[in-house]
Amino acid sequence: MRNTILILLFFTTLCLKAQIPVLDNYNQIWNTQSNNSSESMPLGGGDIGMNVWVEKGDLYFYFSRSGTFDEHNTLLKLGRVKVSLTPNPFEGKEGFHQELKLKDGYILVGQNETKIKLWVDVFKPIIHVDLESKSPLKMTASYESWRHQNRISKGKENNANSYKWAPQGDLIIFKDSIAFENNGLKFYHRNREQTVFDVAVKQQKMESVKDQMMNPIANLTFGGFMKGDNLKPDGTYLGKYQDTDFKGFNLTSIEPSKKHSLEIYLNTIQSDFSTWNNGLKSLIAENKNTAKQSEKNTIKWWNNFWNRSFIFTQKNQSTAKDSVYQIGQNYQLFRYMLGCNAYGKYPTKFNGGLFTVDPVFTNPDLNFTPDFRNWGGGTMTAQNQRLVYHPMVKSGDFEMIKSQLNYYLSLQKNAELRTKVYWNHNGASFTEQLENFGLPNPTEYEWKRPIDYDPGMEYNAWLEYEWDTVFEFCQMMLQQKEYAGEDIQKYNPFIISCLRFFDEHYQYLAKKRGRKALDGNGHLVLFPGSAVETYKMTNNANSTISALKIITESLLNLSEKELSKEDGEYLKSFQTRIPPL
């Protein structure tokens, strides 16, 4: 009897294990084509994001890349590709299959003995589209651009750039350069000389140090080259997708084939055009005949990515996709989209990342181009970004955190310059609604300001004195030691500069009000302040005090090798000036 019970328990355990979800259970599988781009599937790798869908028998995808900011700081998509096949295997409703293969990081689309695999090289900015069919097919790959001509950006459409609701005159979204070349298609956007950086610097009275400031959008060139071994240029056409007119550029197969490959090589760099062009040519030459090895390297990266963090959920022994299953699915899919920008120069934007689509599907009144997103492209809202990046500390995605932390490091000098120009003391001053060059968003800063108002301040009821959001990212920097075992000394100057701003600035403000820089107990008077975004004109807000306390304490817990004697002495002195909670 005892042995029988043990055997029954053993087989019951096997059955339960068989029903425990694995990653493949969370693959997204579609058995019907999409109605439009809002029903697209995410794909990406490295710093590239794509929206993939099949509509009316044609394969489409938008593609985007981290850091493609235009003159107005709009985060531009790089374009849309349409793939048409003759005879068309995607005609008819039977047998259609589109699947996001999470474990290996690719999408498979198939019907009628034709399979198309789409994948992105994690380590090199290259998009691959590989087709196999039982019978020879003719393929036309079309690059479609809505920036084939200059466009005027009006009204709410400017929410996609740094001017938001207060553009200073008509804003022109300048056209891209697009042309056939060497049996392929070259496309790129090169920023004009005058950008929103120059406008903001003048508006905010920073011209005296302009030549010392980091400018991330001057001379920025981004785009790429689309080609295939069996493809040649085949004319252009005009069309309209949803509310946006576009121009298409065809590459058509020289002869029908059972196999087709399409590659899109991308390059983004601040340089002259010749350097950008040579870099693109080098990328193409270096990767000739290396696609198979690159694919293996990419699959290995995604496999390791999934082994690092996952949440598999199932309700009891049920196989139904209920709300409990949904929790695990949502975790996998959201983390997958974050993984598509693991190596981006810029952090993943909270409002859609690299995966926004035509805005009319969100709101029919937003009949703008696919480049549109609310809350800008180059503008960062720390309160929202923290929600994207703080969980990565626990999930072990330390390489993905780097985009956000390095973003702050790149702005340190500009933030210190604005402190010196406005108030003539030290420390890095970070505002909320921050541009990618370290100054406040010009519209949040406000164009119509009182003549005698402090030029270092945003004239904004929500954002004035809200300077402490940076400390949440300082905390993430410090946690890299605890969670990732990293040497975090490279972050020390940045974190201390952020602390020093509060130390020196609130002494500066106190001296403007009276004789003494500190209160009767030798503490800083943190007035005026802001307690998160909600409470204004605060005195010694606990949210600010707790940030100062924990960051200072964490730094002082570093070893003598990790913290210089000079920095340690300053921090101990500063610690005595932090008000109590």
C-alpha positions as CSV (number, residue, x, y, z in Angstrom):
1,M,0.0,0.0,0.0
2,R,2.8,2.4,0.9
3,N,4.6,1.7,-2.3
4,T,1.4,2.3,-4.3
5,I,0.9,5.6,-2.7
6,L,4.5,6.7,-3.4
7,I,4.1,5.7,-7.0
8,L,0.8,7.6,-7.3
9,L,2.4,10.7,-5.7
10,F,5.4,10.4,-8.1
11,F,3.2,10.3,-11.2
12,T,1.0,13.2,-9.8
13,T,4.2,15.2,-9.4
14,L,5.2,14.5,-13.0
15,C,1.7,15.6,-14.2
16,L,1.9,18.8,-12.2
17,K,5.4,19.5,-13.6
18,A,4.2,19.0,-17.1
19,Q,1.6,21.7,-16.6
20,I,4.0,24.2,-15.1
21,P,4.4,26.9,-17.8
22,V,7.6,27.4,-19.7
23,L,8.6,30.4,-21.7
24,D,7.1,29.0,-24.9
25,N,3.7,29.1,-23.3
26,Y,3.9,32.9,-23.4
27,N,4.7,33.2,-27.1
28,Q,2.2,35.4,-28.9
29,I,0.4,33.4,-31.7
30,W,-2.0,35.1,-34.1
31,N,-4.0,33.1,-36.6
32,T,-5.5,36.0,-38.4
33,Q,-4.0,39.0,-40.2
34,S,-4.1,42.5,-38.7
35,N,-6.4,45.3,-39.6
36,N,-3.8,48.0,-39.2
37,S,-0.6,49.0,-37.4
38,S,-2.2,49.1,-34.0
39,E,-2.5,45.3,-34.2
40,S,1.3,44.9,-34.7
41,M,3.7,42.7,-32.8
42,P,6.9,44.0,-31.2
43,L,10.3,42.9,-32.4
44,G,13.8,44.2,-31.7
45,G,17.3,43.8,-30.3
46,G,20.3,45.9,-29.2
47,D,18.7,49.3,-29.6
48,I,16.2,48.7,-32.5
49,G,12.5,48.3,-32.2
50,M,10.0,47.2,-34.9
51,N,6.2,46.9,-35.2
52,V,5.4,43.9,-37.4
53,W,2.0,43.0,-38.9
54,V,0.4,41.5,-42.0
55,E,-2.4,43.5,-43.5
56,K,-4.4,42.6,-46.7
57,G,-1.8,40.1,-47.7
58,D,1.3,42.3,-47.3
59,L,3.9,42.2,-44.6
60,Y,4.6,45.6,-42.9
61,F,6.9,46.8,-40.2
62,Y,7.8,50.2,-38.7
63,F,11.4,50.4,-37.4
64,S,12.9,52.7,-34.8
65,R,16.2,53.2,-33.1
66,S,17.4,54.8,-29.8
67,G,18.6,58.4,-30.2
68,T,17.2,59.4,-33.6
69,F,16.3,63.0,-32.5
70,D,15.6,65.6,-35.1
71,E,16.2,69.4,-34.9
72,H,13.2,69.9,-32.7
73,N,14.0,66.8,-30.5
74,T,11.3,64.6,-32.0
75,L,12.2,60.9,-31.8
76,L,11.7,60.1,-35.4
77,K,11.0,56.6,-36.7
78,L,13.3,55.5,-39.5
79,G,10.6,54.4,-41.8
80,R,8.1,51.7,-42.7
81,V,8.8,48.7,-44.9
82,K,6.2,46.8,-47.0
83,V,6.9,43.3,-48.4
84,S,4.7,42.0,-51.2
85,L,5.0,38.6,-52.8
86,T,3.8,37.2,-56.2
87,P,2.1,34.8,-56.2
88,N,0.8,35.9,-52.8
89,P,0.9,33.1,-50.2
90,F,-1.0,35.4,-47.7
91,E,-4.2,35.4,-49.8
92,G,-7.1,33.6,-48.1
93,K,-7.8,33.2,-44.4
94,E,-6.8,29.6,-43.9
95,G,-3.5,28.6,-42.4
96,F,-2.1,32.1,-41.4
97,H,0.4,32.0,-38.5
98,Q,2.3,34.8,-36.9
99,E,4.3,34.1,-33.8
100,L,6.6,36.0,-31.5
101,K,9.3,33.4,-30.4
102,L,10.3,34.9,-27.1
103,K,13.1,32.5,-26.2
104,D,15.1,33.2,-29.4
105,G,13.9,36.7,-30.0
106,Y,12.4,36.6,-33.5
107,I,9.0,36.6,-35.3
108,L,7.9,33.9,-37.7
109,V,5.2,34.6,-40.2
110,G,3.8,31.8,-42.4
111,Q,1.1,30.6,-44.7
112,N,0.7,28.2,-47.7
113,E,4.2,26.7,-47.3
114,T,5.9,30.1,-47.1
115,K,7.8,31.2,-44.0
116,I,9.3,34.6,-43.2
117,K,11.6,35.0,-40.3
118,L,12.3,38.6,-39.0
119,W,15.0,39.2,-36.5
120,V,17.3,42.0,-35.3
121,D,21.1,41.5,-34.6
122,V,21.6,42.3,-30.9
123,F,25.2,43.3,-31.4
124,K,25.1,45.2,-34.7
125,P,22.4,47.6,-36.0
126,I,21.1,45.3,-38.7
127,I,17.5,44.1,-39.4
128,H,17.1,40.8,-41.2
129,V,14.1,39.5,-43.2
130,D,14.6,35.9,-44.4
131,L,12.0,34.1,-46.6
132,E,11.7,30.5,-47.6
133,S,9.0,29.0,-49.9
134,K,8.3,25.6,-51.5
135,S,7.8,27.4,-54.9
136,P,9.6,30.4,-56.4
137,L,8.2,33.8,-55.5
138,K,8.8,37.3,-56.7
139,M,9.4,39.8,-53.8
140,T,9.0,43.5,-53.7
141,A,10.4,45.3,-50.6
142,S,9.2,48.9,-50.5
143,Y,10.6,51.6,-48.2
144,E,7.8,54.0,-47.3
145,S,8.5,57.4,-46.0
146,W,6.1,60.2,-44.8
147,R,9.2,62.5,-44.6
148,H,9.7,62.6,-48.4
149,Q,8.9,66.3,-48.2
150,N,8.9,69.0,-45.6
151,R,5.8,69.0,-43.3
152,I,4.4,71.7,-41.1
153,S,3.8,70.6,-37.5
154,K,0.7,72.2,-36.0
155,G,-1.2,72.3,-32.8
156,K,-1.1,69.2,-30.6
157,E,1.3,67.5,-33.0
158,N,4.0,69.5,-31.4
159,N,3.6,67.5,-28.2
160,A,6.0,65.1,-30.0
161,N,8.8,67.7,-29.8
162,S,10.4,70.0,-27.3
163,Y,8.1,73.0,-28.2
164,K,4.9,71.2,-27.0
165,W,1.9,73.6,-26.8
166,A,4.0,76.7,-27.4
167,P,5.9,76.6,-30.7
168,Q,7.7,79.8,-31.6
169,G,6.3,80.2,-35.1
170,D,5.6,77.5,-37.7
171,L,7.7,74.3,-37.1
172,I,8.9,72.5,-40.1
173,I,9.6,68.8,-39.9
174,F,12.4,68.7,-42.5
175,K,12.4,66.0,-45.2
176,D,14.8,63.1,-45.3
177,S,17.3,62.3,-48.1
178,I,16.1,59.1,-49.9
179,A,17.7,57.7,-53.1
180,F,18.5,54.4,-54.9
181,E,22.1,53.5,-54.8
182,N,24.1,50.4,-55.8
183,N,21.0,48.2,-56.2
184,G,19.8,49.3,-52.8
185,L,18.2,52.3,-51.1
186,K,19.9,54.8,-48.9
187,F,17.8,57.0,-46.5
188,Y,18.9,59.4,-43.8
189,H,18.0,62.5,-41.8
190,R,20.7,65.0,-41.1
191,N,19.9,67.8,-38.6
192,R,20.1,71.4,-39.8
193,E,22.5,73.8,-38.1
194,Q,19.9,75.5,-35.9
195,T,18.2,73.2,-33.4
196,V,16.0,73.5,-30.2
197,F,19.3,73.3,-28.3
198,D,20.3,76.8,-29.6
199,V,16.8,78.1,-28.9
200,A,16.7,76.8,-25.3
201,V,20.2,78.1,-24.5
202,K,19.3,81.6,-25.6
203,Q,15.9,81.5,-23.9
204,Q,17.5,80.4,-20.6
205,K,20.4,82.8,-20.7
206,M,23.1,80.2,-21.0
207,E,24.9,81.7,-24.0
208,S,28.0,82.7,-22.0
209,V,28.9,79.0,-21.6
210,K,27.3,77.6,-24.8
211,D,30.6,76.6,-26.3
212,Q,31.3,74.4,-23.2
213,M,28.0,72.6,-23.2
214,M,27.3,69.1,-24.5
215,N,24.9,69.3,-27.5
216,P,23.6,65.9,-28.5
217,I,21.6,66.9,-31.6
218,A,24.0,69.1,-33.5
219,N,25.3,67.4,-36.6
220,L,23.4,64.3,-35.8
221,T,22.8,62.0,-38.8
222,F,20.7,58.8,-38.7
223,G,19.3,56.4,-41.2
224,G,20.6,53.4,-43.2
225,F,20.7,51.3,-46.3
226,M,18.2,48.6,-47.4
227,K,19.4,45.9,-49.8
228,G,19.1,42.2,-50.8
229,D,21.3,40.1,-53.1
230,N,18.4,39.4,-55.5
231,L,16.9,42.9,-55.4
232,K,17.2,45.9,-57.7
233,P,15.5,49.3,-57.8
234,D,12.1,49.3,-59.3
235,G,10.6,52.8,-59.2
236,T,8.6,54.9,-56.7
237,Y,4.9,55.4,-55.9
238,L,2.7,57.7,-53.8
239,G,0.2,56.5,-51.3
240,K,-1.6,57.2,-48.0
241,Y,-1.6,55.0,-44.9
242,Q,-4.4,56.0,-42.5
243,D,-4.1,59.8,-42.2
244,T,-0.5,60.2,-43.6
245,D,0.6,60.5,-47.2
246,F,3.9,58.8,-48.1
247,K,6.2,58.0,-50.9
248,G,7.3,54.4,-51.6
249,F,10.6,53.2,-53.0
250,N,10.6,49.7,-54.5
251,L,13.3,47.1,-54.5
252,T,12.1,44.1,-56.6
253,S,13.6,40.6,-57.1
254,I,15.6,40.2,-60.2
255,E,14.1,36.7,-60.6
256,P,11.6,34.6,-58.6
257,S,13.3,32.5,-56.0
258,K,12.5,30.0,-53.2
259,K,14.7,32.1,-50.9
260,H,14.9,35.8,-50.3
261,S,16.8,37.9,-47.8
262,L,16.4,41.6,-47.0
263,E,18.8,43.5,-44.8
264,I,18.6,47.0,-43.4
265,Y,21.8,48.4,-42.1
266,L,21.6,51.4,-39.7
267,N,23.9,54.1,-38.6
268,T,23.5,57.0,-36.1
269,I,26.3,59.3,-35.3
270,Q,27.2,62.9,-34.6
271,S,29.6,63.7,-37.4
272,D,29.9,65.1,-40.9
273,F,28.0,63.3,-43.6
274,S,31.1,61.7,-45.0
275,T,32.0,60.0,-41.7
276,W,28.4,58.8,-41.4
277,N,28.4,57.4,-44.9
278,N,31.8,55.7,-44.5
279,G,30.6,54.1,-41.2
280,L,27.5,52.7,-43.0
281,K,29.7,51.3,-45.8
282,S,32.0,49.6,-43.3
283,L,29.1,48.0,-41.5
284,I,27.8,46.5,-44.8
285,A,31.3,45.3,-45.8
286,E,32.1,43.8,-42.4
287,N,28.9,41.8,-42.2
288,K,29.1,40.2,-45.6
289,N,28.4,36.4,-45.2
290,T,28.3,36.6,-41.4
291,A,24.5,36.5,-41.0
292,K,24.4,32.9,-39.7
293,Q,26.9,33.5,-37.0
294,S,25.3,36.8,-36.0
295,E,21.9,34.9,-35.7
296,K,23.5,32.3,-33.4
297,N,25.0,35.1,-31.2
298,T,21.6,36.9,-31.1
299,I,19.8,33.7,-30.1
300,K,22.3,33.0,-27.4
301,W,21.9,36.5,-26.0
302,W,18.1,36.2,-25.8
303,N,18.4,32.7,-24.2
304,N,20.6,34.2,-21.5
305,F,18.3,37.1,-21.1
306,W,15.4,34.8,-20.2
307,N,17.4,32.7,-17.9
308,R,18.1,35.8,-15.8
309,S,14.6,36.7,-14.8
310,F,11.1,35.3,-15.4
311,I,7.7,35.0,-13.7
312,F,5.8,31.8,-14.8
313,T,2.3,31.7,-13.4
314,Q,-0.5,29.1,-13.6
315,K,-3.7,28.7,-11.5
316,N,-3.7,25.3,-9.8
317,Q,-3.6,22.6,-12.6
318,S,-5.5,24.7,-15.1
319,T,-4.2,25.2,-18.6
320,A,-6.7,28.0,-19.3
321,K,-5.2,31.5,-20.0
322,D,-6.8,33.2,-17.0
323,S,-5.9,36.3,-15.1
324,V,-3.2,34.5,-13.1
325,Y,-1.6,33.3,-16.4
326,Q,-1.9,36.9,-17.7
327,I,0.4,38.2,-14.9
328,G,3.3,36.1,-16.1
329,Q,2.5,36.8,-19.7
330,N,2.5,40.6,-19.1
331,Y,5.8,40.3,-17.3
332,Q,7.5,38.4,-20.1
333,L,6.1,40.7,-22.9
334,F,6.9,43.9,-21.2
335,R,10.4,42.8,-20.3
336,Y,10.9,41.6,-23.9
337,M,10.2,45.1,-25.1
338,L,12.6,46.6,-22.6
339,G,15.3,44.1,-23.9
340,C,14.9,45.5,-27.4
341,N,16.7,48.6,-26.1
342,A,19.3,46.9,-23.9
343,Y,22.2,48.7,-25.6
344,G,20.5,52.0,-26.5
345,K,22.5,55.2,-26.1
346,Y,19.3,56.7,-24.6
347,P,16.9,55.1,-22.0
348,T,13.6,53.5,-23.1
349,K,10.9,56.2,-23.1
350,F,8.1,55.4,-20.7
351,N,5.5,56.5,-23.3
352,G,5.8,53.7,-25.8
353,G,9.5,53.0,-26.0
354,L,10.4,52.2,-29.6
355,F,7.0,50.8,-30.3
356,T,4.6,53.7,-31.0
357,V,2.2,53.4,-34.0
358,D,-0.1,55.8,-35.9
359,P,-1.7,57.9,-33.1
360,V,-5.1,57.9,-34.8
361,F,-5.7,54.4,-33.4
362,T,-5.3,55.7,-29.9
363,N,-7.4,58.8,-30.5
364,P,-9.1,59.6,-33.8
365,D,-8.5,63.3,-33.2
366,L,-4.7,62.7,-33.3
367,N,-4.5,62.4,-37.1
368,F,-0.7,62.9,-37.1
369,T,2.3,61.0,-38.6
370,P,3.7,57.8,-37.0
371,D,6.4,59.9,-35.4
372,F,3.9,61.4,-32.9
373,R,4.0,60.6,-29.2
374,N,2.7,62.7,-26.3
375,W,5.4,64.1,-23.9
376,G,8.1,64.5,-26.5
377,G,11.0,62.6,-27.7
378,G,14.2,64.1,-26.2
379,T,12.4,65.3,-23.1
380,M,12.7,63.1,-20.0
381,T,10.2,62.9,-17.1
382,A,12.1,61.4,-14.2
383,Q,9.0,60.6,-12.3
384,N,7.9,58.3,-15.1
385,Q,11.3,56.9,-16.1
386,R,12.0,55.6,-12.6
387,L,9.1,53.2,-13.0
388,V,10.7,51.7,-16.1
389,Y,14.2,51.4,-14.7
390,H,14.0,50.7,-10.9
391,P,12.6,47.2,-11.3
392,M,15.7,46.2,-13.4
393,V,17.7,46.3,-10.2
394,K,15.7,43.3,-8.9
395,S,15.4,41.5,-12.2
396,G,19.1,41.6,-12.7
397,D,19.0,43.5,-15.9
398,F,22.0,45.6,-15.1
399,E,23.2,46.1,-18.6
400,M,19.8,47.6,-19.5
401,I,20.0,50.1,-16.6
402,K,23.2,51.6,-18.1
403,S,21.2,53.5,-20.8
404,Q,19.4,55.4,-18.0
405,L,22.3,55.9,-15.7
406,N,24.8,56.9,-18.5
407,Y,22.2,59.4,-19.7
408,Y,22.5,61.3,-16.4
409,L,26.3,61.1,-16.4
410,S,26.4,62.7,-19.8
411,L,24.4,65.7,-18.5
412,Q,26.5,66.4,-15.4
413,K,28.6,69.1,-16.9
414,N,25.7,71.0,-18.4
415,A,23.8,70.7,-15.1
416,E,26.8,72.1,-13.2
417,L,27.2,74.9,-15.7
418,R,23.7,76.1,-15.2
419,T,24.2,76.2,-11.4
420,K,27.3,78.3,-11.9
421,V,25.8,80.7,-14.4
422,Y,22.6,81.4,-12.4
423,W,23.7,81.2,-8.8
424,N,27.6,81.1,-8.9
425,H,27.9,78.1,-6.6
426,N,28.7,74.4,-7.2
427,G,26.6,71.3,-7.8
428,A,24.5,69.7,-10.5
429,S,21.0,71.2,-10.8
430,F,18.6,68.7,-12.4
431,T,15.0,69.9,-13.1
432,E,11.9,67.9,-13.9
433,Q,10.9,67.8,-17.6
434,L,14.6,67.6,-18.6
435,E,15.9,67.9,-22.1
436,N,18.6,65.5,-23.4
437,F,21.0,68.4,-23.1
438,G,20.4,69.0,-19.4
439,L,18.3,72.1,-19.6
440,P,14.6,72.3,-18.6
441,N,12.1,71.8,-21.4
442,P,11.7,75.3,-22.9
443,T,7.9,75.3,-22.8
444,E,7.8,74.0,-19.2
445,Y,10.4,76.7,-18.4
446,E,7.8,79.1,-19.8
447,W,8.2,81.7,-22.6
448,K,6.3,84.5,-20.9
449,R,8.1,85.1,-17.6
450,P,8.3,88.1,-15.2
451,I,11.2,90.3,-16.1
452,D,12.9,89.9,-12.7
453,Y,12.2,86.2,-12.2
454,D,15.2,84.0,-11.4
455,P,16.5,82.7,-14.9
456,G,17.6,79.4,-13.2
457,M,14.0,78.6,-12.2
458,E,11.2,77.1,-14.3
459,Y,8.2,79.4,-14.1
460,N,5.9,76.5,-13.6
461,A,3.7,75.8,-10.6
462,W,4.1,72.0,-11.0
463,L,7.9,71.9,-11.5
464,E,9.4,74.7,-9.6
465,Y,11.9,73.6,-6.9
466,E,11.3,69.9,-7.9
467,W,15.0,69.0,-8.0
468,D,15.2,65.8,-6.0
469,T,13.9,63.3,-8.5
470,V,17.6,62.7,-9.6
471,F,18.2,61.0,-6.3
472,E,16.2,58.0,-7.2
473,F,18.6,57.4,-10.1
474,C,21.6,58.1,-7.7
475,Q,20.2,55.3,-5.6
476,M,20.1,53.0,-8.6
477,M,23.8,53.8,-9.2
478,L,24.6,52.9,-5.7
479,Q,22.6,49.7,-5.9
480,Q,24.8,48.5,-8.7
481,K,27.3,47.5,-6.1
482,E,24.9,45.7,-3.8
483,Y,23.0,43.8,-6.6
484,A,25.5,43.6,-9.5
485,G,28.8,43.6,-7.5
486,E,30.1,46.5,-9.7
487,D,32.8,49.0,-8.9
488,I,30.6,52.1,-8.6
489,Q,33.4,54.7,-8.1
490,K,32.6,56.2,-11.6
491,Y,29.3,57.4,-10.2
492,N,30.7,59.1,-7.1
493,P,31.5,62.5,-8.7
494,F,28.0,62.7,-10.1
495,I,26.2,61.7,-6.9
496,I,28.2,64.0,-4.8
497,S,27.6,66.9,-7.2
498,C,23.8,66.3,-6.9
499,L,24.1,66.4,-3.1
500,R,26.4,69.5,-3.2
501,F,23.8,71.4,-5.2
502,F,21.2,71.0,-2.3
503,D,23.9,71.9,0.3
504,E,25.1,75.0,-1.4
505,H,21.8,76.2,-3.0
506,Y,19.7,76.2,0.1
507,Q,22.5,78.0,2.0
508,Y,22.5,80.5,-0.9
509,L,18.7,81.0,-0.6
510,A,18.9,81.4,3.2
511,K,21.6,84.1,2.8
512,K,19.3,86.0,0.4
513,R,16.6,86.0,3.1
514,G,18.7,86.8,6.2
515,R,22.1,86.8,7.9
516,K,22.6,83.1,8.5
517,A,22.9,80.2,6.0
518,L,21.6,77.5,8.5
519,D,18.9,77.3,11.1
520,G,19.5,77.5,14.9
521,N,20.4,73.8,15.0
522,G,22.9,74.1,12.2
523,H,20.6,72.5,9.6
524,L,19.8,73.4,6.1
525,V,16.4,75.2,5.6
526,L,15.0,73.4,2.6
527,F,12.6,76.1,1.7
528,P,11.0,76.6,-0.8
529,G,10.8,73.0,-1.8
530,S,8.5,70.4,-3.4
531,A,7.3,67.2,-1.9
532,V,7.0,65.0,-4.9
533,E,5.0,66.7,-7.6
534,T,1.9,67.4,-5.5
535,Y,2.9,69.6,-2.5
536,K,4.4,73.0,-3.2
537,M,6.2,75.7,-1.3
538,T,7.2,73.1,1.3
539,N,9.5,73.5,4.2
540,N,11.9,70.5,4.8
541,A,9.9,68.0,2.7
542,N,10.4,64.5,4.0
543,S,10.7,63.2,0.5
544,T,13.8,65.4,0.0
545,I,15.3,64.9,3.4
546,S,15.0,61.1,3.2
547,A,16.7,61.2,-0.2
548,L,19.6,63.3,1.1
549,K,20.0,61.0,4.2
550,I,20.0,57.7,2.4
551,I,22.2,58.7,-0.5
552,T,24.8,60.3,1.9
553,E,24.7,57.3,4.2
554,S,25.2,54.9,1.3
555,L,28.2,56.8,0.0
556,L,29.8,56.9,3.5
557,N,29.4,53.1,3.7
558,L,31.8,52.6,0.8
559,S,35.3,51.5,1.6
560,E,38.3,53.7,1.7
561,K,39.3,52.4,-1.7
562,E,36.0,53.3,-3.2
563,L,35.6,56.8,-1.6
564,S,38.4,59.4,-1.4
565,K,39.3,60.9,1.9
566,E,38.4,64.4,0.7
567,D,34.9,63.2,-0.5
568,G,34.4,61.3,2.8
569,E,35.2,64.4,4.9
570,Y,32.8,66.5,2.8
571,L,30.0,64.0,3.1
572,K,30.4,63.7,6.9
573,S,30.2,67.5,7.2
574,F,27.2,67.6,4.9
575,Q,25.5,64.9,6.9
576,T,25.4,67.2,10.0
577,R,23.5,69.8,7.9
578,I,20.7,67.5,6.8
579,P,17.5,68.3,8.7
580,P,16.0,65.5,10.7
581,L,12.8,63.8,9.5
